[in-house]
Structure formats: structure tokens, C-alpha cells
């Protein structure tokens, strides 16, 4: 594949649950909620941006290319949580990864680095709930069964985000990329396919609430650790 060529759009003619909900209702709900959260979200993002800038050298935002809706690559917005050019030394974050900044370590645990993805939702690249967008390296390897993942908008959270909330711990420190591909990626893809085939408002609401609860639990764990 040439440098400027986009990956071939996958063909999917299998069943996807609630296509009208996915394309129309969910998109409208995403846009409405994102606009409602934009002002309080921006108020929170301003001090986080200052923190990132003062904590380490480099840009405030990390804009990585990911496989998106209908396999159209897009740039996902995140607060930079690692040193500059960290992705050149490995695409998977390891346990106790030295590339993670001090601010980044806290933001990643509380998912605060994902806040700028409100702008991805407003532009239509993402949804609040949907398969987490993956590196093109992996989306280009999707099997025929897995192609349906690319036919729903990627999200800030999904079932795999909840199941693998401690992914860094699972991949360990030795060869994290190989461990990710062997121990985590196959199950993540299975969960993504399951979501794409069974998407519904009830499922989205459930995953959204579980994610919020998971973040609060992480915050409580951090409070206890600091107290000790």
C-alpha cells in the first residue's frame, strides 16, 4: 500500500442490529450530549491542558491516526500522556511504562486524557459508546467476520474498555506488544463484533453508566492509595 493510499474500505453485507438507531438516533443523541457537555468539558480541559504543558516538553494534544467509520482513517484527539515520539518505540503501553508522564499517569487512570474526544464526537468521527478505534495496523488485518466493526462509529468506551481497564497490568513489562496481540486483541475484537451486531440504546446506556462507575472506582482507589 502506498504512503498516500487509504486502506480498502471493507465490504459488509451481514446483519447489523438497529441500523436506523445507529445512523440517525444515536448520532443525534451523541451530538446533543456532546454540545451540552462542551462548556463544562472545556472548563475542565483548560487546566488539564496547562498541566500537560507544564509537566513535560511537547504539544498539549496527541492526534493519532485510527481506523474509523467505514474504515475511513481519522485523527483521534487525546491529551498527550506520554513523552514526545513515544509511539515510535512501541504502540502498546507497558506496565510501569517510563514513557508515560507524571500528569499522564493520573489522567490515564481517570480517563481524563480522553476528554478532547468530545470534538471527535461533534465532527462525527466518534460516538460516546462504540468499538474503541484501533491502529490501522490492526484494522487492516480484520477478518471477514470482523469487518462489521468498521460499520459502526468508534467510541470513547465499549465493553472491552471496561473488561480491560487494567490493560497495562495484563501486558506486563516484557514485550507488551506481543502480549497485547496474543492475550488481549483477539478477545477485544470478539467483543467489538458482538457490539456491532447487537447495538441498541439499552446496551449503550448500560456501557456508558458502567464506564462512569468504573472511573469513580478508579478515583476512589487513587484516593485510598494517596491516603496510605
N, C-alpha and C positions, 0 to 999 in steps of 0.2 A: 504494500500500500504506500503510495506517495505521501510526502510530508503534508501536502495541502488537501489530500483526499479525505472525505468523510467516510467513516465506516459504512458499509452497505446497510441500508435500512432493513431490519428483519421483517420477514413476512409472517403474519399470524392470522390464521383463519379459524382458530379454535374458539371455544366459548369464553366470554368474559362476563362475569356477573354484573348486572345493573349498568349497562353502558350509558344510559341516559343520566343516571346518578353520577357516574364518573365524569362524564364530559360536560354536563350542564350544572346539575345541582351542586355537586361537590366543588366545582370551580367557583361558583357564585358564593358558596359558604366560605371557601378559602379566602377569596378576595375581600369579602366583608369583614371577616375576623382579622385579617392582616391589616386592613385600614384602621380598624378600631384599636388594634394594638400598636400601631405605628408611632403615635405620640408618646405613650408611656414607654414603649420599647426604645425609642430614640433617646429619651431622658436617661434610661439605664445604660444605653450603649455609649453615650458621650464619656462618662467617667471610665468605662472599660477601655475605650479607645485610648484615653490618656494614659491609663495604667499600662497597656501594651507598649505604647511608645516609650514610656519612661523605663520600663522593665528591661528592655533589650533593644539592640540596634535592628533596624529593619522597618518595613511597612506595617501599618496597623492591620491591614486585611490580607488574608490569604485567599487567592482566587484560583482554585484548582479546576482543571477540566474533568468533567464527569460525563458518563453516558446518560442521556436524558430521554424525555418523552419521544416516542417513535425513533429512538436511537439517535436523536439529534444532540451532539455534544454541546454542553453549556458550561459556564464558569460558576461554580458554587462559591458563595460568599461565606467566609468564616473570619473570626478574629484570629490573627496569627498566634498560634500557641507553641510554636517551635522556632528554633533558630533559622535564620535565612538559609535557603537551599537545603533544608533538611531532607526534602523528598529525593534529592539526588543521591543520598546514601541509604535509601530504603523506603519503600512505600507503606510499611506497616510499623506502627508504634509498638515498641517492646516494653516489657515491664522495667520500671526504673530507667526509662529512656533518657539519656543525657541530653538529647536534642530538645526536649521539652523545657520551655522557660518556666521561671517561678510563677509568673502570672498564668501561664498556660496550664500548669499542673492543676491549679484551682479551677480555672474556667472549664477545663475539660471534664473534671469530675462533676461539675454542676451543669454541664451542657451550655454554659454561657457563651462559649465560642460559636455556637450555632445561631445566636440571635440575629446576625445580619442576614440570615436566610429569609427573613421577612421580606426582603427586597426581591429575592428569587421567587417567592410566592406571588407577590404583586405583579411581577413581569410574566407569570405563567409558567416558569420553568419548573416550579416545585409545588408541593402541597404540604399541609401540616402533617398528614399521615400518608405514607406510601413507601414503597421499597427504597431503602437508603441508596442514593446514587453511588455507583461503583466506578472504579477506574476503567478506562477504555480497554486496558489490557485484559480485564476480566469480562466485560460486556461483549467483547468481540469473540469470546470463547463460549458464549451461551449455546446450549444445545437447542434443538428444535422445540423441545418442551419448555425450555426456559425463555424462549423469545417473548412470551406473553408478559414478562416482567417489564419490557420496554413499552408496553402498550397501556400503562397507567402512569400517571405523573409520579416521579420520585418524591419522597417526603423527608421531613425533618426527623420523623420517628416511624418505626414499624415494629413488628413483633421481634425481629432479630436484634433490634437496638435494645429491647428490653431483656431478651434472653442473654445477650452477650454484652451486658452493661459493664462487665469486668473483663473485656476482651484482652486488655494489656496483660492481665494476670494469666490468662489462658495461653497466650502465645509465648510467654516467658521472655527470657533474655537471650537465649541461644537460637539463632536462625529464626526470628519471628515471622518472616515472610513465608518460609516453608511450613511453619506450624500453622499459620493462618490458612494457607491454601489446603492443608491436609486436615486440620481439626475443625475449622470454622466455616470456610467458604461453602462447602457442599451443603451444610445444613442451612446456612443463610439463604442460599439460592432456593432450597426447598421451601423455606418459609416465604420467600418472595413470590414464588409461583403460587403457593397456597393463597396468599393475599390477593394476587392479581385475579385469580379465578373466583374469589369469594368476597370481593369488595362490597361493602354496604355501609350505610350511615351508622348502624348499630356497632359494627366492627370498628369503624373509625373512631367513634365516640369512646369505645372501650379502650382502645390502644392509646388514645390521647390522654385519657384520665390515668391509665396505668403509668404512662411516662411522667406525668406531673407528680404522681405519688412517688415514683422512683427517684426523681430529682430531690424531693423533700427528704426522703430517707437518706440520700447521699449527704445532704446538707446537715442532717441530724448526726450522721456518723462523723462528719468532719468536726462538728461542734464538740462531740464527746472526745475525739482524738486530741483536739486542742486543749480541752479541759484537763485531760490526763497529763 
